[in-house]
Amino acid sequence: MTKKNKKTKDNNIQTDKKVKKAKSIKQKTALWYTYLYLLIAIISVIILSITLLRSTYKEVYKENSKIDKSITNTLKSGDFNDTEYIKQNLSKIEKKHSDSVIALINSNGNYYLLDKNEKIDNYIKGLKENFWFELIPRASLLDKGYLVSSRDIEANNEVYKLLIFYPAMPFINKLAAVLPPISIVLFLGAFMMLILGRMKLGKILSPINEMNRTTRKITTENLDLRLDVTGAEYELKELAKTTNEMIDSFQEAYEKQERFVSDVSHELRTPISVISGYGNMLKRWGKEDEDILNESVDSIIFEAENMKNLVNRLLFLAKYDKKNLNYKFEKTNLSETIGIVIKDLSVTHPDITILHKIDENVYIMADEFRIIEVIRIFVDNAIKYSNKDDITLKINLQKRENNAILTIKDNGMGITDEDLRNIFDRFYRTDKSRNKETGGMGLGLSIAKAIVLDHKGRIRVRTKENEGSEFSIILPLLK
């Protein structure tokens, strides 16, 4: 097994692990909602218990108010130190309220407790010894099996503490009767939520699993595969659409790369073949035949220059793609720059008719060297596709609003709609131009477009078959 295959296998294993881990989202989410449900259920049970306790306390307070009134009248009509009197009256009150045990404590800590209940007696003594009288709660549940209620009553200018004890078992029994069925219902609900939640989540996550299976099948061999968005809803549908758009971009980039490699290979094949052929001619006859020697050397130099230009243009586009082009932006008089190009044209192409109308002092912020390159690309392009019998170029420069508009028009055959959509693509040449007579590698317009865009400009093309084409370069004026 090669290192590459081993690495691919390891990557696949890691991907499988990630997929298995991703599938546990269903279990994790179901458990998380079940835990949340149980937490809410437990809080609900606690609130219910507190509500029952408060209800019991209200009953205790209601009972206490009756006892409170009776004992207050007893204390007002007698003396706390009169043991027999107090005991008789407390006994009468307890008989009316048979479920309660009454304890009465004065400010000195002396108390009456008719029911000799050891638990209650020890409880009161503990309060006395630890000075807890002020801390006795108005109502609390004791571990002694009683509910205790505390009230302050005033009689004969003295404050007494009234403690009333109720058996806690009725309350506990009431709570015990209510909580088990509620708990069973709550836990059954949690179980149903876990099962139904897993089923519902399985249905919700099934489009994700389908997307995952589809994306794993997508390779450079079948970039035409797309995610099915019919079963997805809401955010999942948007995710699938976004993923499909991303795959579209990948496919387009991959196809462009393949086309680029093919075009570069095609462009290099011709000069390499020419150089190789003339090299063989030199080897066989170059020493004896001076004409063959000169022809071979000239052709080799010419093709080497073509290869050099191709490499330079490819390097330029590579830098552009990486946003790594360095421009020397400065105040540029576009009127003078165009004048330089027109002057050069009249020297290099004396047989061409150039009609021009140039506004004066049109200033832009630009890299003048690159702008000259753009103008020459469009001029060369216009010459190549003009009527060979009578080449006439129209070059105009004018200010319009906040822009400088440079227009270059030829009198050629025009551009078809199909070609118009692709003329700025790299290595694209119309069928009419795929020969060495017109020259070119199909990179000029791509480079021109890149430079114009980097100058925050744009290009407009107007064309009519058999009448010619007009390219307008629109650049922002210097403010």
N, C-alpha and C positions, 0 to 999 in steps of 0.2 A: 504493500500500500504506500502510495507516494505521500509526501508531507502535505501536499495540497488536499488530497482526498481525505487524509486523516483529520486535517483541520476542518474540512467541510462536515465530516461525520461528527466531530466534537461539537460544532456549531448546531447541527441538527439535534443532538442529544440535549444540549442546553435549551434549545427552542422547545423541545418536547416537555422538558421539566417546567419551563415557564408556562406552557399551555396547561399542564396539569395543575399547576399552582393557580392559574387564572380560573380554572373550572371551580375551585373551592370558594370562589366569590359567592356562589349560590348558597353554600352551607353557612359561610360566615355571615352573610346578610340575614339569612333566616334565623340563625342563632342570636344575632345582635337584636333583631326585632322581638324575638321571644324573651330575651333578657330584659329588654325595655318594658315589655308587657308585664312580666313578673314583677319588676320593680314598681310599676304603677299599681299592680294588684296588691302588693304588700303594703304600699302606702295607703291604698284604699281600705285594707283591713285594719290598719292602725287607726285611721281616721274613724272607721266604724266603731272600733273598740272605745276610742276616746268619746265618741258621741254617746254610746251606751253608758259609759261611766258618768258623763255629765248629766245624762237623764236620771241616773240613779241618785246622783248628788242633789238634783233638784227635788226629788222625792224626799231625800233626807232633810233638806232645808225646810220643806213644807211641814214635815213632821216636827222638826225642831222648833218652828215658830209657835206651835201649840204647847210644846213642853216648856219653851222659854217663858211664855205668858203665865203658865201655871206656877212655875218655880219663882218667878218674880213676885207674884202675889203672895206666895208662901213666905218669902224672905221679908216682905214688907210688913206682914202681919205677925211675925215672930222674930226670935233671936237665933242667929246662926249657932251660938254656943248651947242653945237648948237642944240637946242631942235627941231626946225623945220626940220633941215636936217636929224637928227636921226629918227624922227617920220616918215618922208616921206619914207626913205629907209626901215625902219622896216615894214611899211605898205605894201610896194611892196613885201617884202619877205614873209609876212604872206599871201598875196593873192596867191602867188605861192604854199604855203603850207597851204591850207585853214583849215585843221583839227587841226592845232597847234596854241597855244598861246605862244608868245615869250616875255620873260622878260630879260632885260640886266641890270646888276648891276656892278658899278665900285667899285674900292677899298675903296672909301669913303662911300659906302652904298647907293649912289644915284642910282635910277633905272628908267627904262622906261618900261611901260606896256601899250600897245596900247588898248588891250581889257579890258575895265573896268569891270573885273570879280571880284566881291567882295570876293569870296572864295580864289582866287589866290592872290589877293591883301593882304588879311589878312595873308595868308600863308607867303608871302615875308616879310611883316612887322614883323611877329613873328620871322622869322629867323634873321632879323636885330637887333631886340631888345634883343635877347638872344645870339647874336654873334655865330650863328650856321652856318655861311657861310662855314667854313672849314669842317663842319660835314655833309653838304648836300651830299647824296649818288649819285653815278653816274646814278642810275635809281631806282625808287621805286614806289610802288602802294599806292596812297593816299586814305584816307577815304573820300576825297572831291570829288571823282568821276573822278580823273585825274591820268594819269601816268606822272611823272615828271622826266626829264632827265637833268643832270647838266654837264656842260663842262667848262673848263677854256680856254680862248682864249687870245692871246697876240697881242697888236697893239699899235704903238706909245710909246713903252717902258712902257706900262701899262697893268696889268692883269685884265681882266674882267671875270665875272661869267655869263655864258649864261644858262638860265633856259628855257626849252621848255616843255610845258604842252600839253598832248594829252588826249582826252576823253578816259576814262577807259571802257566805256560800250561795245565797239566792242570786246575788249578782254574778258570781263565778259560774253558777249553773246556767244562768241566762246567756252569758257569753259563750259558754261551752256548747250550748244548744245551737247557737247561731253560726259560730266560726267554722266548724267542720264542713257543713254543706257548702258554705261560701268558698272555703279553701278548695274543696273538690271541684266546684264549678270553675274557679279561677285556673286551677292546674289543668283541667280538661280543656279550657280555652287556650292555655299556653300550648298544649300538645297539638290541638287543632290548628293553631296559628303556625306552629313549626311545620306541620305536614302541608297545609294549604299554602303557606308561604314559600316552601320549597317548590311546590308545583307551579305557583304563579311566577316565581323568580325564574324557574326553568323555562317558562313560556316567554318571559321578558328577555332572558339572556340567549334564547335560541338564535335570534338574528346575529348576535355577536359571535356565537360559535360558528355559524355559517360563514360570516365574514372572515373569521380566522382561518377556516378551511380553504376558502377561496384565495385569500392573500398568500397562503403558504404554497399555493399552486402557481402563483404568478412568478415567472422568471423571464429572462431575456428570450427564452424560446417561445413564450406565449404571453406577450405583453398585451394581447387583445382581450384578455379576461377582465371582467369588471364585477364589482360587488352587486348583488341583487338587492335593490332597495324596496321591492314591493312588500316584503314582510316586515320591514322596519317601520317604526313610528317615532315621531317627535325627534329628540336629540339623536337617536340612533340613525334615523333617516338622514339627518344632516351630516352625521359622521360618515355614513356610507357615501353620500354625494361628494363630500370633501375628499375622501380617500380616492374615489374614482377620478376626481379632477387632478389629484396628485399623481395618480398612475398615468393619466393622460399626458401630464407634463413629463414624467419619466420616459414614456414611450416616444414622445416628440423629441426629447433630448437625445435618447438612444438612437433614434432613426437619423437625426441630424449628425450625430457622431459617426454613424456608419457611412452616411452619405459623404461626410467630410473626408473620412479616410479613403473612401473610394475615389473621390474627386482629386485628392492630393496624389494618390497613386497614379491616376490617369494623367494628371498634369506633369508628373515627374517621369512617367514612362517614356513619353516622346523625346524630351531632351536627352535622357540617358541613352535611349536607342540611337539617337543621332550621334552623340559623342562616341558611343561604342562603335558604330559603323564607320565613322571617319577615322577613329583610332586604328581600326583594322586596315583601312585603305592606306593610312600613313605607314603602317608596318609593312605592307606588301609593296606599294609603289611610290611612297612618298620620297624616298631617297633619289629615285631616278626621274620622277616627273614633278617639275616645279609647280605646274598648274594644280595638280592634285594636292600638293603640299599646301599651297596658299588657300585653296578652297576648303580643305579640311581644317586648317588652323582658324580661318574666319568663321566657319560653321561652329566649331567647338567653342570659340570665344562667345559667339552669339547665343548659343544654347546655355552656356555657363552663366551668361548675364541674365537670361530668362529665369534660370533656376535661382539665382541670387535675388532677383526681384520677387519671385514667388515666396522664398523663405522670409524675406524682409516683411512682406505683406502678411504672411501667416504669423510672424512674431508680433506685428502690430495688433492684429486681431486677438491674439492670445493675451496680450497686455490689456487690451480693451475689456475682454471678458473678465479679467481679474481686477478691473478698476485700477490698473497700475500704470496708466499713461501719464506722462509728465507734460503739461502744457505751460508755455510761457505767455500768460495772458498779459496784454498791455493795450493801451489806447492805440487803436488802428484806424487809419483813414482808408476805409474800404474802397472809396473812389480811386485813390492812387494805386491800391493793390490790384484792382481790376485793370487799370491802365497798364500796369507792368505786364499782366498776362496777355492783353490784347497786342501790345508791342512785340512780345515774343512770338505770338502767333503769326503776325505779319511777316516775320523773318523766316520762321520754320515752315509756314504754309502760305507762300505768296500767291498761290492760285485760288485761295479761299476768299470769298466775299464776306466781310464782317461789318454788319450794321449795328451800331451801338448808340445808346442814349444813356449817359451816366450823370446822375445828380452829383453836384459837387459837395465835398466835405461831409460825407456820410461816415460818422464815427461809430465804431463798435469796440467792445472789449473782447480781444481775441488773440490767439496765437497766429501771427501773420503767416508763418511758414506753413502751418496746417491748413489755413484758409486758402492759400495759393494752391496747395495740393488738391483741395476739394474742387476749386474752380477748374483746374486742369483736367481732373477726372471727368467732370461733366462736359467740358469742351471736347476732350478726346472722344467721349462717348457720342456726342452730337456729330462729330466728323465721321466716325465709323458708320453711322446709320443714316447719313444724309445722302441725297441724290448725288451719285458719283460724277455725273455729267456737269452739274452746277451746284457746288456746295456753298450754301449761304447760311451763315449763322447770325442770329439776332441776340445781342447781349444788352440788357437794360438793367439799370440800378435806380431805384427810387425809394424815397422815404414815404411810409404810410403809417400814420398814427405813431406807435412806439417801436416800429420795426423797420429794418432795412430789407428790401426785397430785391434779390438778384435773380433775373430771369435769363435762361439760356434756351433758345429755340432753334431747332434744325428744320430742314425741309425734306426729311426722309420719308420712309414708308409708314411711320407710326408704330405703335405697340398694340398687340392684341390684348383683349381682356385677360386671357389666361396668363400671358407673359407679364402683364402689369402687376398681377398679384405676387409675382415671385422675383421681380428684377433686383430687389435689394437682398435676396438670399445669397449666401456665399456659394461661389462656383456656378451660379445660375447664368446660363447664356441662352438666348433664343435660338431656335433651330437655324435661323438665317445667319447666325454669327458663329456657329460651331465649325469654324475653319481657321486656318492660319492667315488668311488674307486680311481679315480685320484685326487679328491679334487679340490680346487680352486673355485673362484667366478667369474672368467672372468674379473678381474680388473688388474691383474698383468702386462700384456703387455701394457695396457693403462697408468699405472703409470710409467713403464720403458720408454715408449716413451716420456712422459711429462718431465721426468728428463733429458733424453738425449737432447731433444730440448732446455731445459734451459741451458744446457752446450754447446750450439751452435754446437751440433753434429747431426748425422742422423743415421738411421737404414736401413740396406739392408737385404732383405730376398731372399734366393735361396732355391728351394725345388724341389724334384722329387718324385713322388709317389712310395711307397714301397722301397725307398732308403734313405729317411731321409730329414731333413731340416737344413739349415745353416743360422744362424743369425749373421750379422756383425754389430758391434757398431763402428762407425767412429767418433772420437773426435779430435779436433785440438790440435797439439803438443804445448807445452809451448815454446814461442819464447825467 
